[in-house]
Amino acid sequence: MQSSFIQPSQTPKTVAICCPRCAGSTGAIGEGKGPHAAKVTCRDCGRFIQWLSKRSLADLLGGEQS
Ligand SMILES: [Zn+2]
């Protein structure tokens, strides 16, 4: 079970990805580590997809214009 890395006070954000394991298209943005602002894991199978820099995270969270 790896469901505890997102704190309840944080709103889980998702990002479009292409999972190499399950071909899922939805990534969950989780807590970063060290120099990384956040990490992206597959929301379907939990596979690690990529790290996000602060810039990338800001772009993702701030770029939800519709
Ligand atoms: Zn997956």
N, CA, C, O and the ligand as a Tripos MOL2 file, in Angstrom:
@<TRIPOS>MOLECULE
protein
  265   263    67     0     0
PROTEIN
NO_CHARGES

@<TRIPOS>ATOM
      1 N           0.8460   -1.1880    0.0000 N.3       1 MET1
      2 CA          0.0000    0.0000    0.0000 C.3       1 MET1
      3 C           0.8790    1.2350    0.0000 C.2       1 MET1
      4 O           1.7290    1.3880    0.8770 O.2       1 MET1
      5 N           0.6900    2.1130   -0.9640 N.am      2 GLN2
      6 CA          1.4840    3.3250   -1.0250 C.3       2 GLN2
      7 C           0.5540    4.5280   -1.1390 C.2       2 GLN2
      8 O           0.7250    5.3800   -2.0100 O.2       2 GLN2
      9 N          -0.4110    4.5810   -0.2660 N.am      3 SER3
     10 CA         -1.4160    5.6310   -0.3970 C.3       3 SER3
     11 C          -1.1940    6.7660    0.5860 C.2       3 SER3
     12 O          -2.0200    7.6750    0.6770 O.2       3 SER3
     13 N          -0.0940    6.7300    1.3200 N.am      4 SER4
     14 CA          0.0900    7.7070    2.3830 C.3       4 SER4
     15 C           1.0190    8.8500    2.0050 C.2       4 SER4
     16 O           1.2350    9.7530    2.8130 O.2       4 SER4
     17 N           1.5760    8.8350    0.7950 N.am      5 PHE5
     18 CA          2.5270    9.8820    0.4680 C.3       5 PHE5
     19 C           1.8450   11.1960    0.1270 C.2       5 PHE5
     20 O           2.4890   12.2450    0.1040 O.2       5 PHE5
     21 N           0.5610   11.1470   -0.1340 N.am      6 ILE6
     22 CA         -0.1740   12.3880   -0.3450 C.3       6 ILE6
     23 C          -0.9150   12.7190    0.9490 C.2       6 ILE6
     24 O          -1.7680   11.9600    1.4100 O.2       6 ILE6
     25 N          -0.5710   13.8570    1.5140 N.am      7 GLN7
     26 CA         -1.1870   14.2590    2.7660 C.3       7 GLN7
     27 C          -2.6440   14.6530    2.5370 C.2       7 GLN7
     28 O          -2.9870   15.1950    1.4870 O.2       7 GLN7
     29 N          -3.4940   14.3810    3.5170 N.am      8 PRO8
     30 CA         -4.9210   14.7030    3.3780 C.3       8 PRO8
     31 C          -5.1720   16.1730    3.1280 C.2       8 PRO8
     32 O          -6.1680   16.5430    2.5060 O.2       8 PRO8
     33 N          -4.2650   17.0190    3.6140 N.am      9 SER9
     34 CA         -4.4730   18.4500    3.4670 C.3       9 SER9
     35 C          -4.1500   18.9270    2.0450 C.2       9 SER9
     36 O          -4.4840   20.0480    1.6610 O.2       9 SER9
     37 N          -3.5030   18.0630    1.2890 N.am     10 GLN10
     38 CA         -3.1540   18.4340   -0.0720 C.3      10 GLN10
     39 C          -4.2170   17.9010   -1.0320 C.2      10 GLN10
     40 O          -4.7460   16.8020   -0.8620 O.2      10 GLN10
     41 N          -4.4990   18.6860   -2.0080 N.am     11 THR11
     42 CA         -5.4210   18.2210   -3.0260 C.3      11 THR11
     43 C          -4.6470   17.4280   -4.0730 C.2      11 THR11
     44 O          -3.7810   17.9790   -4.7540 O.2      11 THR11
     45 N          -4.9460   16.1620   -4.2050 N.am     12 PRO12
     46 CA         -4.2350   15.3610   -5.2080 C.3      12 PRO12
     47 C          -4.4630   15.9220   -6.6050 C.2      12 PRO12
     48 O          -5.5970   16.1360   -7.0320 O.2      12 PRO12
     49 N          -3.3720   16.1510   -7.2970 N.am     13 LYS13
     50 CA         -3.4470   16.6600   -8.6540 C.3      13 LYS13
     51 C          -3.0820   15.5360   -9.6140 C.2      13 LYS13
     52 O          -2.3240   14.6270   -9.2790 O.2      13 LYS13
     53 N          -3.6210   15.6200  -10.7700 N.am     14 THR14
     54 CA         -3.2980   14.6160  -11.7720 C.3      14 THR14
     55 C          -2.7020   15.2850  -13.0060 C.2      14 THR14
     56 O          -2.8830   16.4790  -13.2430 O.2      14 THR14
     57 N          -2.0030   14.4920  -13.7650 N.am     15 VAL15
     58 CA         -1.3570   15.0020  -14.9650 C.3      15 VAL15
     59 C          -1.4220   13.9120  -16.0290 C.2      15 VAL15
     60 O          -1.4050   12.7210  -15.7170 O.2      15 VAL15
     61 N          -1.4970   14.3280  -17.2670 N.am     16 ALA16
     62 CA         -1.5460   13.3580  -18.3580 C.3      16 ALA16
     63 C          -0.1790   12.7030  -18.5460 C.2      16 ALA16
     64 O           0.8400   13.3840  -18.6590 O.2      16 ALA16
     65 N          -0.1750   11.3820  -18.5770 N.am     17 ILE17
     66 CA          1.0610   10.6280  -18.7470 C.3      17 ILE17
     67 C           0.8110    9.4800  -19.7200 C.2      17 ILE17
     68 O          -0.2980    9.3000  -20.2220 O.2      17 ILE17
     69 N           1.8650    8.7110  -19.9730 N.am     18 CYS18
     70 CA          1.7050    7.4670  -20.7130 C.3      18 CYS18
     71 C           2.4910    6.4100  -19.9510 C.2      18 CYS18
     72 O           3.7170    6.3490  -20.0490 O.2      18 CYS18
     73 N           1.7920    5.5910  -19.2010 N.am     19 CYS19
     74 CA          2.4520    4.6070  -18.3600 C.3      19 CYS19
     75 C           2.9940    3.4480  -19.1960 C.2      19 CYS19
     76 O           2.2480    2.8310  -19.9570 O.2      19 CYS19
     77 N           4.2950    3.1480  -19.0580 N.am     20 PRO20
     78 CA          4.8870    2.0500  -19.8310 C.3      20 PRO20
     79 C           4.4780    0.6790  -19.3120 C.2      20 PRO20
     80 O           4.6820   -0.3250  -19.9950 O.2      20 PRO20
     81 N           3.9140    0.6220  -18.1350 N.am     21 ARG21
     82 CA          3.5320   -0.6760  -17.5770 C.3      21 ARG21
     83 C           2.0950   -1.0410  -17.9300 C.2      21 ARG21
     84 O           1.8300   -2.1340  -18.4300 O.2      21 ARG21
     85 N           1.1630   -0.1120  -17.6650 N.am     22 CYS22
     86 CA         -0.2420   -0.4620  -17.8570 C.3      22 CYS22
     87 C          -0.9140    0.3830  -18.9370 C.2      22 CYS22
     88 O          -2.1110    0.2450  -19.1910 O.2      22 CYS22
     89 N          -0.1230    1.2660  -19.5730 N.am     23 ALA23
     90 CA         -0.6600    2.1390  -20.6280 C.3      23 ALA23
     91 C          -1.7040    3.1080  -20.0950 C.2      23 ALA23
     92 O          -2.5230    3.6350  -20.8480 O.2      23 ALA23
     93 N          -1.6640    3.3330  -18.7950 N.am     24 GLY24
     94 CA         -2.5750    4.3010  -18.2080 C.3      24 GLY24
     95 C          -2.2360    5.7070  -18.6600 C.2      24 GLY24
     96 O          -1.1030    5.9760  -19.0580 O.2      24 GLY24
     97 N          -3.1940    6.5970  -18.6030 N.am     25 SER25
     98 CA         -2.9750    7.9550  -19.1030 C.3      25 SER25
     99 C          -3.1240    9.0080  -18.0150 C.2      25 SER25
    100 O          -3.0830   10.2040  -18.3020 O.2      25 SER25
    101 N          -3.2940    8.5800  -16.7790 N.am     26 THR26
    102 CA         -3.4540    9.5330  -15.6960 C.3      26 THR26
    103 C          -2.3720    9.3300  -14.6420 C.2      26 THR26
    104 O          -2.2360    8.2480  -14.0710 O.2      26 THR26
    105 N          -1.6110   10.3820  -14.3970 N.am     27 GLY27
    106 CA         -0.5830   10.3240  -13.3700 C.3      27 GLY27
    107 C          -1.0110   11.1160  -12.1520 C.2      27 GLY27
    108 O          -1.6950   12.1330  -12.2670 O.2      27 GLY27
    109 N          -0.6020   10.6440  -10.9810 N.am     28 ALA28
    110 CA         -0.8980   11.3520   -9.7450 C.3      28 ALA28
    111 C           0.3580   12.0760   -9.2710 C.2      28 ALA28
    112 O           1.4340   11.4830   -9.2100 O.2      28 ALA28
    113 N           0.2200   13.3470   -8.9400 N.am     29 ILE29
    114 CA          1.3490   14.1300   -8.4570 C.3      29 ILE29
    115 C           1.4960   13.9130   -6.9600 C.2      29 ILE29
    116 O           0.5820   14.1850   -6.1820 O.2      29 ILE29
    117 N           2.6540   13.4220   -6.5780 N.am     30 GLY30
    118 CA          2.8920   13.1250   -5.1770 C.3      30 GLY30
    119 C           4.0000   13.9860   -4.6030 C.2      30 GLY30
    120 O           4.4880   14.9150   -5.2460 O.2      30 GLY30
    121 N           4.3830   13.6630   -3.3910 N.am     31 GLU31
    122 CA          5.3630   14.4440   -2.6570 C.3      31 GLU31
    123 C           6.7570   14.2970   -3.2600 C.2      31 GLU31
    124 O           7.1620   13.1980   -3.6370 O.2      31 GLU31
    125 N           7.4850   15.3990   -3.3480 N.am     32 GLY32
    126 CA          8.8220   15.3650   -3.8960 C.3      32 GLY32
    127 C           9.8520   14.9330   -2.8700 C.2      32 GLY32
    128 O           9.5170   14.6510   -1.7190 O.2      32 GLY32
    129 N          11.1100   14.8840   -3.2930 N.am     33 LYS33
    130 CA         12.1830   14.4420   -2.4230 C.3      33 LYS33
    131 C          13.4730   15.0940   -2.8770 C.2      33 LYS33
    132 O          13.7620   15.1530   -4.0720 O.2      33 LYS33
    133 N          14.2560   15.5900   -1.9100 N.am     34 GLY34
    134 CA         15.5080   16.2230   -2.2670 C.3      34 GLY34
    135 C          15.2780   17.4260   -3.1770 C.2      34 GLY34
    136 O          14.4820   18.3070   -2.8520 O.2      34 GLY34
    137 N          15.9720   17.4670   -4.3140 N.am     35 PRO35
    138 CA         15.8610   18.6180   -5.2230 C.3      35 PRO35
    139 C          14.5820   18.5990   -6.0490 C.2      35 PRO35
    140 O          14.3040   19.5370   -6.7960 O.2      35 PRO35
    141 N          13.8130   17.5370   -5.9140 N.am     36 HIS36
    142 CA         12.6190   17.4010   -6.7340 C.3      36 HIS36
    143 C          11.4070   17.9850   -6.0180 C.2      36 HIS36
    144 O          11.1820   17.7190   -4.8370 O.2      36 HIS36
    145 N          10.6350   18.7790   -6.7400 N.am     37 ALA37
    146 CA          9.4730   19.4170   -6.1330 C.3      37 ALA37
    147 C           8.3330   18.4210   -5.9400 C.2      37 ALA37
    148 O           7.5600   18.5210   -4.9870 O.2      37 ALA37
    149 N           8.2430   17.4770   -6.8420 N.am     38 ALA38
    150 CA          7.1590   16.5060   -6.7760 C.3      38 ALA38
    151 C           7.4960   15.3140   -7.6520 C.2      38 ALA38
    152 O           8.4110   15.3660   -8.4740 O.2      38 ALA38
    153 N           6.7460   14.2450   -7.4640 N.am     39 LYS39
    154 CA          6.9270   13.0990   -8.3440 C.3      39 LYS39
    155 C           5.5920   12.7040   -8.9390 C.2      39 LYS39
    156 O           4.5270   12.9850   -8.3900 O.2      39 LYS39
    157 N           5.6840   12.0510  -10.0690 N.am     40 VAL40
    158 CA          4.4780   11.5950  -10.7450 C.3      40 VAL40
    159 C           4.4820   10.0740  -10.7790 C.2      40 VAL40
    160 O           5.4390    9.4450  -11.2320 O.2      40 VAL40
    161 N           3.3940    9.5030  -10.2920 N.am     41 THR41
    162 CA          3.2420    8.0550  -10.3720 C.3      41 THR41
    163 C           1.9610    7.7400  -11.1240 C.2      41 THR41
    164 O           1.0380    8.5550  -11.1640 O.2      41 THR41
    165 N           1.9070    6.5660  -11.7150 N.am     42 CYS42
    166 CA          0.7090    6.1530  -12.4290 C.3      42 CYS42
    167 C          -0.4380    5.9660  -11.4410 C.2      42 CYS42
    168 O          -0.2960    5.2720  -10.4340 O.2      42 CYS42
    169 N          -1.5510    6.5790  -11.7340 N.am     43 ARG43
    170 CA         -2.6700    6.4720  -10.8130 C.3      43 ARG43
    171 C          -3.3070    5.0810  -10.8560 C.2      43 ARG43
    172 O          -3.9890    4.6670   -9.9180 O.2      43 ARG43
    173 N          -3.0810    4.3920  -11.9240 N.am     44 ASP44
    174 CA         -3.6920    3.0720  -12.0740 C.3      44 ASP44
    175 C          -2.8710    1.9590  -11.4220 C.2      44 ASP44
    176 O          -3.4100    1.1300  -10.6880 O.2      44 ASP44
    177 N          -1.5520    1.9490  -11.6970 N.am     45 CYS45
    178 CA         -0.7350    0.8440  -11.1840 C.3      45 CYS45
    179 C           0.3180    1.2960  -10.1790 C.2      45 CYS45
    180 O           0.9690    0.4680   -9.5410 O.2      45 CYS45
    181 N           0.4830    2.6100  -10.0370 N.am     46 GLY46
    182 CA          1.4120    3.1150   -9.0370 C.3      46 GLY46
    183 C           2.8560    3.1720   -9.4850 C.2      46 GLY46
    184 O           3.7360    3.4750   -8.6790 O.2      46 GLY46
    185 N           3.1240    2.8880  -10.7500 N.am     47 ARG47
    186 CA          4.4970    2.9180  -11.2390 C.3      47 ARG47
    187 C           5.0430    4.3420  -11.2280 C.2      47 ARG47
    188 O           4.3310    5.2870  -11.5650 O.2      47 ARG47
    189 N           6.3100    4.4910  -10.8400 N.am     48 PHE48
    190 CA          6.9600    5.7980  -10.8890 C.3      48 PHE48
    191 C           7.1090    6.2270  -12.3440 C.2      48 PHE48
    192 O           7.5680    5.4540  -13.1840 O.2      48 PHE48
    193 N           6.7210    7.4540  -12.6290 N.am     49 ILE49
    194 CA          6.8060    7.9520  -13.9950 C.3      49 ILE49
    195 C           7.9410    8.9530  -14.1460 C.2      49 ILE49
    196 O           8.8290    8.7690  -14.9780 O.2      49 ILE49
    197 N           7.9140   10.0150  -13.3410 N.am     50 GLN50
    198 CA          8.9590   11.0330  -13.4610 C.3      50 GLN50
    199 C           8.9690   11.9550  -12.2570 C.2      50 GLN50
    200 O           8.0020   12.0320  -11.4980 O.2      50 GLN50
    201 N          10.0850   12.6520  -12.1000 N.am     51 TRP51
    202 CA         10.1630   13.7220  -11.1180 C.3      51 TRP51
    203 C           9.7240   15.0190  -11.7850 C.2      51 TRP51
    204 O           9.8040   15.1760  -13.0030 O.2      51 TRP51
    205 N           9.2590   15.9380  -10.9520 N.am     52 LEU52
    206 CA          8.8990   17.2570  -11.4530 C.3      52 LEU52
    207 C           9.7540   18.3080  -10.7490 C.2      52 LEU52
    208 O           9.9340   18.2590   -9.5320 O.2      52 LEU52
    209 N          10.2720   19.2450  -11.5130 N.am     53 SER53
    210 CA         10.9900   20.3770  -10.9260 C.3      53 SER53
    211 C           9.9550   21.3690  -10.4030 C.2      53 SER53
    212 O           8.7650   21.2660  -10.6990 O.2      53 SER53
    213 N          10.4380   22.3330   -9.6170 N.am     54 LYS54
    214 CA          9.5090   23.3510   -9.1080 C.3      54 LYS54
    215 C           8.8380   24.0910  -10.2580 C.2      54 LYS54
    216 O           7.6550   24.4250  -10.1970 O.2      54 LYS54
    217 N           9.6160   24.3380  -11.3060 N.am     55 ARG55
    218 CA          9.0930   25.0500  -12.4740 C.3      55 ARG55
    219 C           8.0000   24.2110  -13.1480 C.2      55 ARG55
    220 O           6.9320   24.7180  -13.4900 O.2      55 ARG55
    221 N           8.2880   22.9370  -13.3280 N.am     56 SER56
    222 CA          7.3180   22.0710  -13.9910 C.3      56 SER56
    223 C           6.0460   21.9410  -13.1580 C.2      56 SER56
    224 O           4.9360   21.9470  -13.6900 O.2      56 SER56
    225 N           6.2260   21.8240  -11.8500 N.am     57 LEU57
    226 CA          5.0740   21.7010  -10.9650 C.3      57 LEU57
    227 C           4.2300   22.9710  -11.0050 C.2      57 LEU57
    228 O           3.0010   22.9120  -11.0500 O.2      57 LEU57
    229 N           4.9000   24.1120  -10.9870 N.am     58 ALA58
    230 CA          4.1760   25.3840  -11.0310 C.3      58 ALA58
    231 C           3.4180   25.5160  -12.3450 C.2      58 ALA58
    232 O           2.2890   26.0040  -12.3790 O.2      58 ALA58
    233 N           4.0480   25.0790  -13.4130 N.am     59 ASP59
    234 CA          3.3850   25.1420  -14.7180 C.3      59 ASP59
    235 C           2.1390   24.2540  -14.7290 C.2      59 ASP59
    236 O           1.0890   24.6320  -15.2490 O.2      59 ASP59
    237 N           2.2820   23.0790  -14.1480 N.am     60 LEU60
    238 CA          1.1530   22.1460  -14.1370 C.3      60 LEU60
    239 C           0.0060   22.6690  -13.2790 C.2      60 LEU60
    240 O          -1.1540   22.6650  -13.6910 O.2      60 LEU60
    241 N           0.3580   23.1180  -12.0770 N.am     61 LEU61
    242 CA         -0.6920   23.5460  -11.1550 C.3      61 LEU61
    243 C          -1.2800   24.8910  -11.5380 C.2      61 LEU61
    244 O          -2.4290   25.1910  -11.2130 O.2      61 LEU61
    245 N          -0.4930   25.6990  -12.2280 N.am     62 GLY62
    246 CA         -0.9650   27.0130  -12.5920 C.3      62 GLY62
    247 C          -1.5160   27.0770  -14.0090 C.2      62 GLY62
    248 O          -2.0360   28.1050  -14.4450 O.2      62 GLY62
    249 N          -1.3940   25.9740  -14.7100 N.am     63 GLY63
    250 CA         -1.7770   26.0040  -16.1210 C.3      63 GLY63
    251 C          -3.1020   25.3340  -16.4120 C.2      63 GLY63
    252 O          -3.3520   24.8510  -17.5160 O.2      63 GLY63
    253 N          -3.9500   25.3160  -15.3840 N.am     64 GLU64
    254 CA         -5.2400   24.6540  -15.5680 C.3      64 GLU64
    255 C          -6.2890   25.6360  -16.0470 C.2      64 GLU64
    256 O          -7.3100   25.8490  -15.3920 O.2      64 GLU64
    257 N          -6.0300   26.2140  -17.1660 N.am     65 GLN65
    258 CA         -6.9800   27.1630  -17.7350 C.3      65 GLN65
    259 C          -7.8820   26.4400  -18.7240 C.2      65 GLN65
    260 O          -7.4310   25.6510  -19.5550 O.2      65 GLN65
    261 N          -9.1270   26.7270  -18.6080 N.am     66 SER66
    262 CA        -10.0630   26.0440  -19.5040 C.3      66 SER66
    263 C         -11.1410   26.9970  -19.9710 C.2      66 SER66
    264 O         -12.0240   26.6050  -20.7340 O.2      66 SER66
    265 ZN          0.3840    2.2570  -14.8730 Zn       67 ZN67
@<TRIPOS>BOND
     1     1     2 1
     2     2     3 1
     3     3     4 2
     4     3     5 am
     5     5     6 1
     6     6     7 1
     7     7     8 2
     8     7     9 am
     9     9    10 1
    10    10    11 1
    11    11    12 2
    12    11    13 am
    13    13    14 1
    14    14    15 1
    15    15    16 2
    16    15    17 am
    17    17    18 1
    18    18    19 1
    19    19    20 2
    20    19    21 am
    21    21    22 1
    22    22    23 1
    23    23    24 2
    24    23    25 am
    25    25    26 1
    26    26    27 1
    27    27    28 2
    28    27    29 am
    29    29    30 1
    30    30    31 1
    31    31    32 2
    32    31    33 am
    33    33    34 1
    34    34    35 1
    35    35    36 2
    36    35    37 am
    37    37    38 1
    38    38    39 1
    39    39    40 2
    40    39    41 am
    41    41    42 1
    42    42    43 1
    43    43    44 2
    44    43    45 am
    45    45    46 1
    46    46    47 1
    47    47    48 2
    48    47    49 am
    49    49    50 1
    50    50    51 1
    51    51    52 2
    52    51    53 am
    53    53    54 1
    54    54    55 1
    55    55    56 2
    56    55    57 am
    57    57    58 1
    58    58    59 1
    59    59    60 2
    60    59    61 am
    61    61    62 1
    62    62    63 1
    63    63    64 2
    64    63    65 am
    65    65    66 1
    66    66    67 1
    67    67    68 2
    68    67    69 am
    69    69    70 1
    70    70    71 1
    71    71    72 2
    72    71    73 am
    73    73    74 1
    74    74    75 1
    75    75    76 2
    76    75    77 am
    77    77    78 1
    78    78    79 1
    79    79    80 2
    80    79    81 am
    81    81    82 1
    82    82    83 1
    83    83    84 2
    84    83    85 am
    85    85    86 1
    86    86    87 1
    87    87    88 2
    88    87    89 am
    89    89    90 1
    90    90    91 1
    91    91    92 2
    92    91    93 am
    93    93    94 1
    94    94    95 1
    95    95    96 2
    96    95    97 am
    97    97    98 1
    98    98    99 1
    99    99   100 2
   100    99   101 am
   101   101   102 1
   102   102   103 1
   103   103   104 2
   104   103   105 am
   105   105   106 1
   106   106   107 1
   107   107   108 2
   108   107   109 am
   109   109   110 1
   110   110   111 1
   111   111   112 2
   112   111   113 am
   113   113   114 1
   114   114   115 1
   115   115   116 2
   116   115   117 am
   117   117   118 1
   118   118   119 1
   119   119   120 2
   120   119   121 am
   121   121   122 1
   122   122   123 1
   123   123   124 2
   124   123   125 am
   125   125   126 1
   126   126   127 1
   127   127   128 2
   128   127   129 am
   129   129   130 1
   130   130   131 1
   131   131   132 2
   132   131   133 am
   133   133   134 1
   134   134   135 1
   135   135   136 2
   136   135   137 am
   137   137   138 1
   138   138   139 1
   139   139   140 2
   140   139   141 am
   141   141   142 1
   142   142   143 1
   143   143   144 2
   144   143   145 am
   145   145   146 1
   146   146   147 1
   147   147   148 2
   148   147   149 am
   149   149   150 1
   150   150   151 1
   151   151   152 2
   152   151   153 am
   153   153   154 1
   154   154   155 1
   155   155   156 2
   156   155   157 am
   157   157   158 1
   158   158   159 1
   159   159   160 2
   160   159   161 am
   161   161   162 1
   162   162   163 1
   163   163   164 2
   164   163   165 am
   165   165   166 1
   166   166   167 1
   167   167   168 2
   168   167   169 am
   169   169   170 1
   170   170   171 1
   171   171   172 2
   172   171   173 am
   173   173   174 1
   174   174   175 1
   175   175   176 2
   176   175   177 am
   177   177   178 1
   178   178   179 1
   179   179   180 2
   180   179   181 am
   181   181   182 1
   182   182   183 1
   183   183   184 2
   184   183   185 am
   185   185   186 1
   186   186   187 1
   187   187   188 2
   188   187   189 am
   189   189   190 1
   190   190   191 1
   191   191   192 2
   192   191   193 am
   193   193   194 1
   194   194   195 1
   195   195   196 2
   196   195   197 am
   197   197   198 1
   198   198   199 1
   199   199   200 2
   200   199   201 am
   201   201   202 1
   202   202   203 1
   203   203   204 2
   204   203   205 am
   205   205   206 1
   206   206   207 1
   207   207   208 2
   208   207   209 am
   209   209   210 1
   210   210   211 1
   211   211   212 2
   212   211   213 am
   213   213   214 1
   214   214   215 1
   215   215   216 2
   216   215   217 am
   217   217   218 1
   218   218   219 1
   219   219   220 2
   220   219   221 am
   221   221   222 1
   222   222   223 1
   223   223   224 2
   224   223   225 am
   225   225   226 1
   226   226   227 1
   227   227   228 2
   228   227   229 am
   229   229   230 1
   230   230   231 1
   231   231   232 2
   232   231   233 am
   233   233   234 1
   234   234   235 1
   235   235   236 2
   236   235   237 am
   237   237   238 1
   238   238   239 1
   239   239   240 2
   240   239   241 am
   241   241   242 1
   242   242   243 1
   243   243   244 2
   244   243   245 am
   245   245   246 1
   246   246   247 1
   247   247   248 2
   248   247   249 am
   249   249   250 1
   250   250   251 1
   251   251   252 2
   252   251   253 am
   253   253   254 1
   254   254   255 1
   255   255   256 2
   256   255   257 am
   257   257   258 1
   258   258   259 1
   259   259   260 2
   260   259   261 am
   261   261   262 1
   262   262   263 1
   263   263   264 2
@<TRIPOS>SUBSTRUCTURE
     1 MET1         2 RESIDUE 1 A MET
     2 GLN2         6 RESIDUE 1 A GLN
     3 SER3        10 RESIDUE 1 A SER
     4 SER4        14 RESIDUE 1 A SER
     5 PHE5        18 RESIDUE 1 A PHE
     6 ILE6        22 RESIDUE 1 A ILE
     7 GLN7        26 RESIDUE 1 A GLN
     8 PRO8        30 RESIDUE 1 A PRO
     9 SER9        34 RESIDUE 1 A SER
    10 GLN10       38 RESIDUE 1 A GLN
    11 THR11       42 RESIDUE 1 A THR
    12 PRO12       46 RESIDUE 1 A PRO
    13 LYS13       50 RESIDUE 1 A LYS
    14 THR14       54 RESIDUE 1 A THR
    15 VAL15       58 RESIDUE 1 A VAL
    16 ALA16       62 RESIDUE 1 A ALA
    17 ILE17       66 RESIDUE 1 A ILE
    18 CYS18       70 RESIDUE 1 A CYS
    19 CYS19       74 RESIDUE 1 A CYS
    20 PRO20       78 RESIDUE 1 A PRO
    21 ARG21       82 RESIDUE 1 A ARG
    22 CYS22       86 RESIDUE 1 A CYS
    23 ALA23       90 RESIDUE 1 A ALA
    24 GLY24       94 RESIDUE 1 A GLY
    25 SER25       98 RESIDUE 1 A SER
    26 THR26      102 RESIDUE 1 A THR
    27 GLY27      106 RESIDUE 1 A GLY
    28 ALA28      110 RESIDUE 1 A ALA
    29 ILE29      114 RESIDUE 1 A ILE
    30 GLY30      118 RESIDUE 1 A GLY
    31 GLU31      122 RESIDUE 1 A GLU
    32 GLY32      126 RESIDUE 1 A GLY
    33 LYS33      130 RESIDUE 1 A LYS
    34 GLY34      134 RESIDUE 1 A GLY
    35 PRO35      138 RESIDUE 1 A PRO
    36 HIS36      142 RESIDUE 1 A HIS
    37 ALA37      146 RESIDUE 1 A ALA
    38 ALA38      150 RESIDUE 1 A ALA
    39 LYS39      154 RESIDUE 1 A LYS
    40 VAL40      158 RESIDUE 1 A VAL
    41 THR41      162 RESIDUE 1 A THR
    42 CYS42      166 RESIDUE 1 A CYS
    43 ARG43      170 RESIDUE 1 A ARG
    44 ASP44      174 RESIDUE 1 A ASP
    45 CYS45      178 RESIDUE 1 A CYS
    46 GLY46      182 RESIDUE 1 A GLY
    47 ARG47      186 RESIDUE 1 A ARG
    48 PHE48      190 RESIDUE 1 A PHE
    49 ILE49      194 RESIDUE 1 A ILE
    50 GLN50      198 RESIDUE 1 A GLN
    51 TRP51      202 RESIDUE 1 A TRP
    52 LEU52      206 RESIDUE 1 A LEU
    53 SER53      210 RESIDUE 1 A SER
    54 LYS54      214 RESIDUE 1 A LYS
    55 ARG55      218 RESIDUE 1 A ARG
    56 SER56      222 RESIDUE 1 A SER
    57 LEU57      226 RESIDUE 1 A LEU
    58 ALA58      230 RESIDUE 1 A ALA
    59 ASP59      234 RESIDUE 1 A ASP
    60 LEU60      238 RESIDUE 1 A LEU
    61 LEU61      242 RESIDUE 1 A LEU
    62 GLY62      246 RESIDUE 1 A GLY
    63 GLY63      250 RESIDUE 1 A GLY
    64 GLU64      254 RESIDUE 1 A GLU
    65 GLN65      258 RESIDUE 1 A GLN
    66 SER66      262 RESIDUE 1 A SER
    67 ZN67       265 GROUP 0 **** ****
